[in-house]
């Protein structure tokens, strides 16, 4: 299946695009951003649930990609898979920084944080599924989001996360079990 | 025919089937051994609905392309101005070699001194605080080949000490031609270096765009580099120095990004291309221009990437903030065509094919 936005004969086209990107051509990077920025944004948004932050982090992904493109070689894998891997790391870094900051703030002003957590909880209740997904492990989140929200099949997810298909299947099964457990617990609590 | 694979394999195949529209019961019938355990997981998988969770990006996403273009400009500039291979960072063993280069001769010297009965002196010499005259002797017996392994290895420096001469990322001192915006007619053939170096300030002329005019200072942006320019009563200023004006500044480079202006000629309006962080030679099209416009759909007018080629339409909008999200072919329909594993590094900085 061709990469969205890539015309027929996508492979050759994508390969040419990657070569141009490696040569740091302005047009190539504009094209890559045009094609994939929203996909990268969507992935990050599903992971963190904050639109503005996801928009900024999506740009960070491309900045990192530019810095690392010299080492990227076209081997038939869509560049989007690579971008997803960078997005995974960017998101993980963001969440770590956020957790650190939250811990610092919590030590300083517990009452304010309590209020903020309450309001976030209220927002999350609007979307139990995403809330539940975000409470899974990083790897499980990555697989389930790409699989169910990114519309990828197992082979594509495997490329994007850089893990064997068997590992992806195992992560998927474990993630779904945890998700089911979280959602049913949630149902029981609210009932 | 009953399924003989693992549960994970069965679940994966079943998910594909139900997402393609097969009824759950029909799918479960294909995997009787796993049906009971699989049903709740399939139901959960089906409940994960992209359309319900997605929130359309704002124009901010498109506007953020400016950061990407800026980063691209920087990388292009670095590429264009690094003519030599970057000097490798000191490997872990370099310090050991450096230490050995000193300790071995020091040991020999100490042995010689011991032989001469100067045990106390030898003890001092063999410790890290080598007296200067001893260090000079050490230098005289240090093999010259070790100098290449010791940064700035003149022998006068402590082992492993680096010479503080400013260098570019490529490990070279900045040359006039490597200074963004500098006119080719640099008046001095010496590389312009900060005044802290023995070379002193260097005369140079830079064309750029003026900003942050405050008292006796302003900023001059040239090819993505922002110079802090200092003027004084001796500076000849021609024209009106205002933010956004294009100016040619002659003066002394007193730091990597600091100029002491001897003359400023304001020549006109700013160039069409935004200079801040923009690529020096050609800049990517700004968001909203031409075919390379990055996606920046305004809120509520979302057309997911690749949507144009799809014939299916995502489910309807849920509420004001939620829109049909990633499409029937939502983000990530990466067309995994069975590559050979070269998926790139994880942070964009390493070997992607590992």
HADDOCK unambig.tbl for C-alpha pairs under 7 A between the chains (distance, minus, plus):
assign (segid A and resid 1 and name CA) (segid B and resid 335 and name CA) 4.57 0.50 0.50
assign (segid A and resid 2 and name CA) (segid B and resid 335 and name CA) 4.82 0.50 0.50
assign (segid A and resid 3 and name CA) (segid B and resid 333 and name CA) 6.23 0.50 0.50
assign (segid A and resid 3 and name CA) (segid B and resid 334 and name CA) 5.06 0.50 0.50
assign (segid A and resid 3 and name CA) (segid B and resid 335 and name CA) 4.80 0.50 0.50
assign (segid A and resid 4 and name CA) (segid B and resid 305 and name CA) 6.56 0.50 0.50
assign (segid A and resid 4 and name CA) (segid B and resid 306 and name CA) 4.25 0.50 0.50
assign (segid A and resid 4 and name CA) (segid B and resid 333 and name CA) 6.64 0.50 0.50
assign (segid A and resid 5 and name CA) (segid B and resid 305 and name CA) 6.83 0.50 0.50
assign (segid A and resid 5 and name CA) (segid B and resid 306 and name CA) 4.84 0.50 0.50
assign (segid A and resid 24 and name CA) (segid B and resid 76 and name CA) 6.53 0.50 0.50
assign (segid A and resid 26 and name CA) (segid B and resid 283 and name CA) 6.43 0.50 0.50
assign (segid A and resid 26 and name CA) (segid B and resid 284 and name CA) 4.65 0.50 0.50
assign (segid A and resid 27 and name CA) (segid B and resid 284 and name CA) 6.12 0.50 0.50
assign (segid A and resid 27 and name CA) (segid B and resid 292 and name CA) 6.82 0.50 0.50
assign (segid A and resid 30 and name CA) (segid B and resid 284 and name CA) 6.53 0.50 0.50
assign (segid A and resid 30 and name CA) (segid B and resid 292 and name CA) 5.22 0.50 0.50
assign (segid A and resid 30 and name CA) (segid B and resid 293 and name CA) 6.91 0.50 0.50
assign (segid A and resid 30 and name CA) (segid B and resid 294 and name CA) 6.61 0.50 0.50
assign (segid A and resid 31 and name CA) (segid B and resid 292 and name CA) 5.21 0.50 0.50
assign (segid A and resid 33 and name CA) (segid B and resid 294 and name CA) 5.61 0.50 0.50
assign (segid A and resid 34 and name CA) (segid B and resid 292 and name CA) 6.25 0.50 0.50
assign (segid A and resid 34 and name CA) (segid B and resid 293 and name CA) 5.95 0.50 0.50
assign (segid A and resid 34 and name CA) (segid B and resid 294 and name CA) 3.62 0.50 0.50
assign (segid A and resid 34 and name CA) (segid B and resid 295 and name CA) 5.22 0.50 0.50
assign (segid A and resid 35 and name CA) (segid B and resid 305 and name CA) 6.44 0.50 0.50
assign (segid A and resid 37 and name CA) (segid B and resid 295 and name CA) 6.83 0.50 0.50
assign (segid A and resid 38 and name CA) (segid B and resid 295 and name CA) 6.61 0.50 0.50
assign (segid A and resid 38 and name CA) (segid B and resid 305 and name CA) 6.57 0.50 0.50
assign (segid A and resid 39 and name CA) (segid B and resid 305 and name CA) 6.87 0.50 0.50
assign (segid A and resid 39 and name CA) (segid B and resid 331 and name CA) 4.12 0.50 0.50
assign (segid A and resid 39 and name CA) (segid B and resid 332 and name CA) 6.11 0.50 0.50
assign (segid A and resid 42 and name CA) (segid B and resid 331 and name CA) 6.59 0.50 0.50
assign (segid A and resid 51 and name CA) (segid B and resid 57 and name CA) 6.62 0.50 0.50
assign (segid A and resid 55 and name CA) (segid B and resid 57 and name CA) 6.81 0.50 0.50
assign (segid A and resid 55 and name CA) (segid B and resid 60 and name CA) 6.67 0.50 0.50
assign (segid A and resid 55 and name CA) (segid B and resid 61 and name CA) 5.01 0.50 0.50
assign (segid A and resid 56 and name CA) (segid B and resid 64 and name CA) 6.76 0.50 0.50
assign (segid A and resid 59 and name CA) (segid B and resid 64 and name CA) 5.87 0.50 0.50
assign (segid A and resid 59 and name CA) (segid B and resid 65 and name CA) 6.60 0.50 0.50
assign (segid A and resid 59 and name CA) (segid B and resid 67 and name CA) 6.97 0.50 0.50
assign (segid A and resid 59 and name CA) (segid B and resid 68 and name CA) 6.34 0.50 0.50
assign (segid A and resid 62 and name CA) (segid B and resid 68 and name CA) 6.28 0.50 0.50
assign (segid A and resid 63 and name CA) (segid B and resid 68 and name CA) 5.34 0.50 0.50
assign (segid A and resid 63 and name CA) (segid B and resid 71 and name CA) 5.94 0.50 0.50
assign (segid A and resid 64 and name CA) (segid B and resid 347 and name CA) 6.70 0.50 0.50
assign (segid A and resid 64 and name CA) (segid B and resid 348 and name CA) 5.27 0.50 0.50
assign (segid A and resid 65 and name CA) (segid B and resid 348 and name CA) 4.92 0.50 0.50
assign (segid A and resid 66 and name CA) (segid B and resid 72 and name CA) 6.40 0.50 0.50
assign (segid A and resid 67 and name CA) (segid B and resid 348 and name CA) 6.27 0.50 0.50
assign (segid A and resid 67 and name CA) (segid B and resid 349 and name CA) 6.34 0.50 0.50
assign (segid A and resid 68 and name CA) (segid B and resid 348 and name CA) 3.97 0.50 0.50
assign (segid A and resid 68 and name CA) (segid B and resid 349 and name CA) 4.16 0.50 0.50
assign (segid A and resid 68 and name CA) (segid B and resid 350 and name CA) 6.63 0.50 0.50
assign (segid A and resid 69 and name CA) (segid B and resid 348 and name CA) 6.72 0.50 0.50
assign (segid A and resid 71 and name CA) (segid B and resid 350 and name CA) 6.35 0.50 0.50
assign (segid A and resid 71 and name CA) (segid B and resid 351 and name CA) 5.21 0.50 0.50
assign (segid A and resid 71 and name CA) (segid B and resid 352 and name CA) 6.05 0.50 0.50
assign (segid A and resid 72 and name CA) (segid B and resid 344 and name CA) 5.58 0.50 0.50
assign (segid A and resid 72 and name CA) (segid B and resid 351 and name CA) 6.72 0.50 0.50
assign (segid A and resid 72 and name CA) (segid B and resid 352 and name CA) 5.18 0.50 0.50
assign (segid A and resid 73 and name CA) (segid B and resid 342 and name CA) 6.75 0.50 0.50
assign (segid A and resid 74 and name CA) (segid B and resid 342 and name CA) 6.85 0.50 0.50
assign (segid A and resid 75 and name CA) (segid B and resid 339 and name CA) 5.81 0.50 0.50
assign (segid A and resid 75 and name CA) (segid B and resid 340 and name CA) 5.92 0.50 0.50
assign (segid A and resid 75 and name CA) (segid B and resid 342 and name CA) 5.25 0.50 0.50
assign (segid A and resid 76 and name CA) (segid B and resid 337 and name CA) 6.79 0.50 0.50
assign (segid A and resid 76 and name CA) (segid B and resid 339 and name CA) 4.28 0.50 0.50
assign (segid A and resid 76 and name CA) (segid B and resid 340 and name CA) 6.60 0.50 0.50
assign (segid A and resid 77 and name CA) (segid B and resid 336 and name CA) 6.28 0.50 0.50
assign (segid A and resid 77 and name CA) (segid B and resid 337 and name CA) 6.64 0.50 0.50
assign (segid A and resid 77 and name CA) (segid B and resid 338 and name CA) 6.96 0.50 0.50
assign (segid A and resid 77 and name CA) (segid B and resid 339 and name CA) 4.62 0.50 0.50
assign (segid A and resid 77 and name CA) (segid B and resid 342 and name CA) 6.36 0.50 0.50
assign (segid A and resid 77 and name CA) (segid B and resid 343 and name CA) 5.91 0.50 0.50
assign (segid A and resid 78 and name CA) (segid B and resid 334 and name CA) 6.15 0.50 0.50
assign (segid A and resid 78 and name CA) (segid B and resid 335 and name CA) 6.87 0.50 0.50
assign (segid A and resid 78 and name CA) (segid B and resid 336 and name CA) 6.55 0.50 0.50
assign (segid A and resid 80 and name CA) (segid B and resid 334 and name CA) 6.17 0.50 0.50
assign (segid A and resid 81 and name CA) (segid B and resid 334 and name CA) 6.62 0.50 0.50
assign (segid A and resid 81 and name CA) (segid B and resid 343 and name CA) 6.42 0.50 0.50
assign (segid A and resid 82 and name CA) (segid B and resid 343 and name CA) 5.34 0.50 0.50
assign (segid A and resid 82 and name CA) (segid B and resid 344 and name CA) 5.24 0.50 0.50
assign (segid A and resid 85 and name CA) (segid B and resid 346 and name CA) 5.24 0.50 0.50
assign (segid A and resid 86 and name CA) (segid B and resid 346 and name CA) 5.02 0.50 0.50
assign (segid A and resid 86 and name CA) (segid B and resid 347 and name CA) 5.06 0.50 0.50
assign (segid A and resid 86 and name CA) (segid B and resid 348 and name CA) 6.39 0.50 0.50
assign (segid A and resid 89 and name CA) (segid B and resid 346 and name CA) 6.66 0.50 0.50
assign (segid A and resid 89 and name CA) (segid B and resid 347 and name CA) 6.44 0.50 0.50
assign (segid A and resid 129 and name CA) (segid B and resid 48 and name CA) 6.76 0.50 0.50
assign (segid A and resid 130 and name CA) (segid B and resid 53 and name CA) 6.83 0.50 0.50
assign (segid A and resid 146 and name CA) (segid B and resid 332 and name CA) 6.53 0.50 0.50
assign (segid A and resid 148 and name CA) (segid B and resid 48 and name CA) 6.49 0.50 0.50
assign (segid A and resid 149 and name CA) (segid B and resid 50 and name CA) 5.09 0.50 0.50
assign (segid A and resid 149 and name CA) (segid B and resid 330 and name CA) 6.81 0.50 0.50
assign (segid A and resid 150 and name CA) (segid B and resid 330 and name CA) 5.18 0.50 0.50
assign (segid A and resid 150 and name CA) (segid B and resid 331 and name CA) 4.69 0.50 0.50
assign (segid A and resid 150 and name CA) (segid B and resid 332 and name CA) 4.54 0.50 0.50
assign (segid A and resid 150 and name CA) (segid B and resid 333 and name CA) 6.27 0.50 0.50
assign (segid A and resid 151 and name CA) (segid B and resid 329 and name CA) 6.11 0.50 0.50
assign (segid A and resid 151 and name CA) (segid B and resid 330 and name CA) 5.64 0.50 0.50
assign (segid A and resid 151 and name CA) (segid B and resid 332 and name CA) 6.40 0.50 0.50
assign (segid A and resid 151 and name CA) (segid B and resid 333 and name CA) 5.75 0.50 0.50
assign (segid A and resid 152 and name CA) (segid B and resid 332 and name CA) 6.17 0.50 0.50
assign (segid A and resid 152 and name CA) (segid B and resid 333 and name CA) 5.28 0.50 0.50
assign (segid A and resid 152 and name CA) (segid B and resid 334 and name CA) 6.90 0.50 0.50
assign (segid A and resid 155 and name CA) (segid B and resid 336 and name CA) 6.63 0.50 0.50
assign (segid A and resid 156 and name CA) (segid B and resid 334 and name CA) 6.50 0.50 0.50
assign (segid A and resid 156 and name CA) (segid B and resid 335 and name CA) 6.98 0.50 0.50
assign (segid A and resid 156 and name CA) (segid B and resid 336 and name CA) 4.60 0.50 0.50
assign (segid A and resid 159 and name CA) (segid B and resid 341 and name CA) 6.91 0.50 0.50
assign (segid A and resid 159 and name CA) (segid B and resid 343 and name CA) 6.38 0.50 0.50
assign (segid A and resid 160 and name CA) (segid B and resid 343 and name CA) 6.97 0.50 0.50
assign (segid A and resid 162 and name CA) (segid B and resid 343 and name CA) 6.93 0.50 0.50
assign (segid A and resid 169 and name CA) (segid B and resid 8 and name CA) 5.51 0.50 0.50
assign (segid A and resid 169 and name CA) (segid B and resid 9 and name CA) 6.65 0.50 0.50
assign (segid A and resid 169 and name CA) (segid B and resid 12 and name CA) 6.40 0.50 0.50
assign (segid A and resid 170 and name CA) (segid B and resid 8 and name CA) 5.77 0.50 0.50
assign (segid A and resid 173 and name CA) (segid B and resid 8 and name CA) 6.07 0.50 0.50
assign (segid A and resid 176 and name CA) (segid B and resid 41 and name CA) 5.78 0.50 0.50
assign (segid A and resid 176 and name CA) (segid B and resid 44 and name CA) 6.83 0.50 0.50
assign (segid A and resid 177 and name CA) (segid B and resid 41 and name CA) 6.41 0.50 0.50
assign (segid A and resid 180 and name CA) (segid B and resid 41 and name CA) 6.79 0.50 0.50
assign (segid A and resid 180 and name CA) (segid B and resid 44 and name CA) 6.17 0.50 0.50
